[in-house]
């Protein structure tokens, strides 16, 4: 399967960050929160809040126009990532199943979400990642005169209580690439956007009855179909 240029760039970044969660203090310091000034980490906090409130509008506002989600493993038909439009279609079904478009099959009632509880904790300090800027090797990257780019990995624990017999628990890690819009003031919530999100997989299943251990990719695929 031929990988896209975007995936090659993200894969290189993942290799560079591997192991940081067990030695976060060894690399260059990430952006510091000085005097209460909003920081790129606010984007991940906003993601958590959007999930817990199942707020489709807030989730949509968080995604950069060139957003990309990378699965923890390819699907049987070879899908290893998707863009903003598909991410939003999935989350419309997940957060607002009553308003699934008429041209799509309705969501199985057993998958309707009753509640979401999420904890996202930094596994490494954010670092500026120059490989995501536009260059000869990455012609579709971010314009560094308009954007500043930071990335790091997070430990993710997310519990989905559904209307059906099965609930879902995500216990794993995610790699988030956050784009900072340099043209927007610090107080503008649109200043920090998710540019890329890679699922780094789930931990070993816990085997609790009635709770299925899944990766974040697995859960999204449940709502994608």
N, C-alpha and C positions, 0 to 999 in steps of 0.2 A: 504494500500500500504506500503510495507516494504521500509524504507529509507536506503540509503547507509551510510557507516561509514563516508565518506567524507561529506555528507549532514548533519549528526548529528553534526560533529565538527563545520561546518560553521554555523549551526543554533544556537549552543551554543555561538559562537562568536557574532552573530547578537543580541542575547539577552543581551550580556554583553555591547554592544555598544549602545543599544537603549537609546535614550534621550540625547546622547552626542551633537547632533546638536544644542540643546538649552542651552548647558552648557559646551562648548568645553574647557574652561579654568580650569575646576574643576579637571581634571584628570592629570596623569603624562604627562610631556611635551613630544611631539614627537621629531623626528630628526630635528635638526636645520640646516638651510642653512648657512654655515660659509664660507665667502670668495668666494662665487660663486661656491662652490663645488656642483656637481649634487646630488640631493636628491631623495628618493623614489617617491616623488610627480611628478617627471619628467615622470614617467610611465603613469600617468593619463593625463598629458599634451600631451604626445606622442599619446595616444589614441584619444584625441580630434583632433589633427592635422591629424592623419590617416583618421579619418572620414571626416573632412572638405576637404581633398584632394582625398578622396576615393582611398587611397593608400593601395592596398591589400598586397604588399610585406612588407611595414612598419608595417601593422597590424599583419601579420603573425610573424614577427620578435619579436613582443612585447609579444607574448603569451608563457608562461612557458610550457614545454613538458607535464606537468600534469594539465594544465589549466582546470578549470570547470566554466561553466556559470549556475547560478541558476535562474530559472524563478520566476516571482512575484507570480505565482499560477500555479498549474499543468494543463496540457492540458487535454481535455476530455479523451484521451487514456492513461493518467497517467504519462506523461513525466514531470518531475520536474526539470531536469538539463540535460546538455550534455557536452561533452569533447571538446578538441582542434580540432579534425578532423571535427566534425560537425559544430563547430563555424567557421572554415575556409571555409567549403563548403557553409555556409550561406553567408559569406562575399564575396566569389567569385561571387555569384549571385547578391549580392547587389552592389559591387563596380565595377565589371567587367563582366556585363551580356553578352557582346559580345563573351566571352570565356567560357561560361558554357560548361562543358564536354558533349560529344555526348550521353552519357548514361543517362543524366538527361533531364527532360522536359525544354524547353526554358522558360526564365522569361517573364511573361506577359509584353508587351511593356508599358503598363500604369504605371508599377512599376519602370521603368528605372529612375534613379535619375539624376536630372539636377544639383542640388547643395545641399550641407549640411552646415548648420550654427550651431555651437555648443558652448555652454558655460558650463563648468564644474567647480564648485566652492566648496571648502572644507567646509563640514558641521561640521567636528570635526577634531581635531589634530590626526595625525597618531600616533599609539601606537604599540609597539612591541607585537605580539600575539603569546604566547608560545604554545597555543593549536594546532597550525598548524605544530609544529615540531614532528618528529618521536618519538613515545613513545609506551608503552605497549597498551595504549588505542587508539593510532593512528599509527598503524604499517606502513602505507603507506605515512606518513607525510614527511616533508622536513628534510633533514639531517642538523642539526644545526651547524655542522662543516664546511659546504659548503654554507649554506644559512642563511640569516637573514630575518625575516618576519615582515612586518608592515601592518596595516589595518586601515581603517577609512571610513566614509561615505561622499559622495559628492552630492551636489544638481546638477541636470542635466537638461539642457534645450537644446533640439536638434530639429532643424526644417529640414525636408526633403521636398525639392521641387522636384516633380516627373513630368514625361511626361504626366501623366493622369490628370483626372479632380480633383482628391483628393491629397492633400498634407498631411503630417503627422507631428504632434508636440508632442515631448516627454517633459513633464514637471514633474519631479519626483526626486527620489533619488536612488543612487546606493552605494553598499558597495564593496570596492575594497581591495583585499588582494595582496600585492606587495612583491615579493620575490627578495631579494638583493643577487646577486652572489658574495660571498666574494673572489672568485679567480680572479675576473676581476678588472682592475684599474678603478678609478673614471671616466675617460674620455671615457670608453667603453660604447656605447649606449645599449649593451646587458646586462649591469650590473643589470638593473632594469626590471623585467618582471611581467606581470599580472599572478598571480597564481590562484586566484578565483575572480569572479565578480557576485555579487548577485543583482538582480533587486529588489529594495524595493518598487516598485509600482509608479503609477502616481498620480499627484494632481487632484483636481476636474476639469472636463472638462470645457473649456472656451466657447464652443458653437459658434465658428467663422465659418461662411459659407465657405465651400470648404476646411476647415482644420479639419482633424480628430485628436482628442486628443487620444494618445495611450501611453502605457507603452513601455519601451525598449524591453521587452519580446514580446509584440504584434507585433512590427515592425519586429523583427527578425523572428517571425513565418510567417509573410507575405512572406518573402524571402526564408524561409526554404522549402516550398512546391513546 
